[in-house]
Amino acid sequence: MNRRRWLLHLVMGAIAHRKGRALLLLSVLAMASSLATALGIVSTSMEKRVAEEVRKYGANLVVTPEASRLDIGSGGLNFGVVSEPAFLDQGQIDSALAKSGVRAEHSYQLRGALHWKERDLMVEGVNFSDIRRLFPWWQLKGSWPAEGESVVGNDLATRYALKPGDSLELVGKAGTVRCRVSGIVTSGGEEDGQLFVSLLNLQQALGMTGQLSQVRLMVTAGNDGIKKSAAVLQQLLPGTKVSEVRQTAHTSEGLLTKVKLLMVMVTAVVLISAGSSVTGTMSTTVLERGKEIGLMKAIGGTRREVMLIFCGEAALLGIGGGIAGYLLGSAIAHFITRTVFSASAEFMPHYLLVSLGVSLFLALLGSFGPMVSVFRLDPVRSLRGE
């Protein structure tokens, strides 16, 4: 029998001979790694779930132009400020979003007035496919517009007796927009008093091709992602103002941060307790096996080989505990997400590596002190029972 097979035989024999302690260590390592796995899976699943819920609040970043301002007065007299309307350049926005690397869904919007039946209507040009994603709370009576169709706010529709199927001819300074009303929208906000048409049609009617009034962004929340995205875009878009929608941003990031901190603290406490338990159990094992260790050294075993035996035991127990912990942790995570969040956790095989890493780390770290004792053990004194 060569030395490797001899060492493996000793490791397996030591574990089999002390089944009680091996099962105790295995259960401790499995519990610690299962908790780390469960909290990791729950945290990841919850982050996605919270992101989905926060989407219902709409955009969390808004890009607007800085209006041109002119102070009127001279000397100590100030008669006020005259501001001129300013607009965003759509090409500049496209370029900034591409360079920034910000992961966000966006909605380009242009607001202006069009003439209809001797009155001016406030009209907003949008891409309806973007609006449907960013504003899921809009309640639409009718259908979403196809080419050449529009949506009317509920208050505006009531004021002018508009209904789905009506045709409108809207006149701008550079052209005319002819559209059919496909639906009535209710949002509970300023949208109820507006008419929504295709962005391209409104730009052409106003003679403002490639210009926008504002851009709304839905940035993925978490780890101050909204603030960082706002700062990056602000640098790339001089002459604009990138603002957070405070309620949405704080709700999403604040909730995620607090819950993740709680999970990290609970995991740390459990890992410290598990590490202490492993250290105590391994230390007891070393004390009980003093004569056995002395005998192995006396018959030619080197300190390195004796330490490899203990390392091998710890590694095998760590691998077993990691696999058991991953299976148990996945089951716990599915139970928590189903009962608390009314959702199912995704299958995340990469957390097997996390579970194995936690279990092996605790097993080897807990064995460090006992292995130092093995290294320093005098075989003559241990055989005498001293």
N, C-alpha and C positions, 0 to 999 in steps of 0.2 A: 504494500500500500504506500503510494507516494505521499509527500508531506501535505499536498493540497487536499487529497481525499481524506487524509488523517485528520486535518483541521476541520473539514466539513463534517466528518463523522463525530468528532468531539462536540461540535456546535449543536448538531441535531440531537445527540445523546443528552447533552446538558439540558436542552429545552424539554425533551421528552421525560427526563428524570424529575424535573421540577414543573410539572404541568400546572399546579396551582398558581405558582408565581408567574409563570408564562401567561396563563389566562388572565390573571390580574393586570399584568402589564399591557397585554393585548387589548383588554377592555378599556383601560385608561387612555391608551393611544387612539383607539377607535372613537371614544367619546370626544376627545379633543379635536381630532381631525374632522369628525362628522359635524361638530359645531362650526368650525371654520368653513367647511364646505357649504353647510346649510345657509349660514349668514351671507356667504359670498353669492350663492345662487339667488337667494331672496333679494339681496341688494341689487343685483343686476336686473332681475325681473321687475323689481319695484321701480327702478329708475326708468325702465321702459314704460311701465304702467303709468307712472306719474307724468312722464313726458306726453303720453297720449291724453291724459286728463287735462293737462295744462294747455294742450292745443285748443281746447274748447274756449279758452279765454282769448284766443286770437294772437295777433302779432305781438312780439315782445321788444322789437326795435323799430324805430321809425326814422327814416332819413328825409329831411326837409331842407329846402334852400334857405340860406341866410338872406333876408330881404335887404334890398338896397335902401339906405337911410340917408336923409338929407336934413340937417338942422337948419331951421329958418330963424333968422334974427341976426343982430349984430351988437357988439359991445356987451352990455349987461342985459339986453333985451332978448328974450327967447320966446318965439311965437309958436314953438312946437316942432314936430318932426314930420316930414313927408316921406312915406315909404312907397317904393314901387314894387309891384309884384315880381318875384324872381322864380326861376324854374330850374329843374335839374336836367342835365344832359343824359339821355338814356344810354348813349354809347359809353360815357364816362362811368356810369353806374355798372354796366355790364363788365367793363374792364376791371373796376375795383373789386367786384365780387369774385371774378376769376383769379385775381392776384392774391386776394386776402386768404383764400382757402377756407373761408367761413362756411360751415355747413348750415345752410338755411334755405327755407322756402321763401319766396318773395312774391309780392304783388305790386306791379307798377300802376300808378294812378295819376290821372290828369283831371283837374277840376276847372270848369268854365261855364259860362252862361250862353245858352242858345235861345233864339227867338222862336216862339210858338204862339200863334193866334193872338197877336198884339200884346204878348207878355213874355218876360224872360224867365226861363227855367234854369235852375242850378243842375247842371249835368256833370256826371263823373264818368270818365272813360276808364275801363278796366278790362283785364283779361278774365273772362268768367271762369275758366278752368282753375286759375289761381285763387280766385275769390272763394270757390267751393271748398278748397283745401284749407285756406287760412281763416275762414269765417264759418265754421260748421254750425254755429248757433242761428244763422239766418233761417227764418221760417218763410218758405216760399209757397205761395198759393198759385198754382199753375205749373209751368215747366221752366227749366233753365234755358236761356236763349241759345238759338242756333245762329247761323250767319244771317245778318240783317234784322235781328231781333233785339229787344231791350227788356229791362226790368224796372218797374216803378215802385218807389217807396210807398208804404201804406198811407201815410198822411197826405202825400202828394196825389195819390190815386183818389182818395176821398174828396179832396178839395176840388179836383177838376173832373170827377166822375169818370176816371179812367178804369178800364177793365181789360183782362187778357183778350187779345184779338184786335184791339184798336190799332189803327195805323197813325203814326205821327210823322210830321214833316218839320224838322228843326233846322233853322237857318243860322249859320255862323258867318263871320266876316270873310271867310275864305271858301265857303262851300255849304252844302246842304246835307243833312243826315235824314234819310228816310228809313224808318224802322217800324216794326210791329211789336206791340207789347205781348210778351210771352208769359209774364207772371207778376204778382204783387208780393213784395218782400216786406217782412216785419222783423226789425232787429232790436227795437227799444232804444235806438240811438238816433244820431243825426241822419243816418241812411234812410230813415222813414220819410224824409222830406226831399229826396233826391231822385233823379232819373239816371239810370245806369245804361250806358251804351258801350259798344266796342271801343277800346282805346285807340286803335288805328283810325276809326271813323271820326272820332272827336278831334284827334290831332289834325286830320286833314281839313275838317270843317273850321277849326280855329286858326289854321295856318301855322301850326306849332309842331311840325313833324319832328320826332325825336326828343320832345320835351315832356317833362313830367312835373307834377305838383308835389308828389311825395312817393316814397317807396316804403312799404311795410314788410318787415322780415320776421320770420318765425325761426329763431336760432335754437338749436338743441341746448337744453339747460343742463347745468351741472358743473361743479368745480369753477365757479365764477366765469363760465363760458360766455355768458351774455355780456358782462363788463369787458372781457378781453376782446370779444368780437366788435363791440362798439368802439373801443380804442383803436383797433386795427383799421376799421372802416373810416374813422374820423381822420386818420393820418393819410389815407389814400384818397379822401374826398375833401380837399380844401374848398372853402366857400359853402360848405353844407353843415348841417347840424344833425348829428346822430344821437338820438335820445332813446332812453329805455322807457318802456311802458312799466312804471314802477310796480304796480300791483302784480302784474303777471310775473315779472322778473323775480321779485322778492318772494312771491309765493312758491315758485318752482325751486329756485336755488336754496332758499332757506329750509324748506322741508327736506330736500335731499341731503343737505349738509348735516342737519341735526340727526336724522335717522342713521346716516352712515357713521357719524361719530359715536352714537349709542352702540352700534354693532361692533365697531372697533374696540370700544372699551370692554364690552362683554367678552369678546373673543380674547382680549389680552388677559383678563382675569382668569378665564378658563385655562389658557395655555400656561400661565404661571403656576396655577394649581396642579395641572397635569405634569409639568416639568418637575415640581417638587416631589410629587408622588413617585415618578419614575426614578428620581435620584435616590430617594429613601429605599425603594425596593431593591435597586441595583446594589446599593451599599450593603444592605443586609445580605444579599446573595454573596458578595465578596467575602464578608466576614465568615459566613458559613462554609465557604469553600477554600479557606486558608490552607488547610493541609493538602487538599487536592492540587492547588496552585503550586505549593512548595514541591510536591511530588513531581509534577510536570517539569518544573525547572531542574529538579535533581536528576532526572533521566535524560536531560539534554535539550529540553524545550527552552528556546530563547525568550527573553522578555517580550520581544516583538511578536512572536508566535502566540504567546499566552494572551497578549493584549488583542491579537486578531480574533481569538476565540470569543472574547467579550464583545468586540466590535461586530463580529458575525452574528452573535445572538441578538444584539441591539438592532442590527440592520434587518434581520429576518422578522423580528417582532415589529419593527417600524413599517416594513412593507406590508405585512399582514394587517396591522392596524390601519394603515392608509387605505388599503382596498376596502376593508370593512367600513371604515369611516366614510368613504365616498358613497358607498351604497346606502348606508344609514342616513348620511347627510342629505342625499338626493331625495330620499323618502320624506325626511322632515321638511325640506324646502317645498316639496309639492304639497304637503299637508298645510303648511303655513300659507302659501300663496292661494290655495283653494279656499281655505276657511276665512282668511283675513281680507284678501284682495279680490276674492271671487274670480280668480283667474288661475290658469295652469302654468307652472314653471316650465321653461324650456329645458330640453335635454342639453346639458353642457358637459361634454366629455373632457374638456380641457381642465375642469376642476378636479379630475383624478390626479393630475400632476400637483395641484395645490394640496390635496389631501395627503398624497405620498410625501410631499416636501415637509408638511407640518409634522407628520408622524415620525419621519426619519430624523428631523431636526430635534424633536423632543427626546427620542430614544437615544440618539448619540450624545446630545447635550447632557441628558440625565446620567449617562454612563461615563462622562468625562472624569468626574471625581473618583469614582470607583476604579477606573482604569489607571489613574495616577497612583492609587494605592497598590494596584497589582504590579505596576512598574517598580515601585520601591520595595516590594515585599522581599524579605530575606528568606530563602528556601530552608535554611537550617533552623532558623527560629520558628518558622511556621510548622515544620515537621515535629519539632519538640512541643508544639501546642502553645507557644508563647505569643 
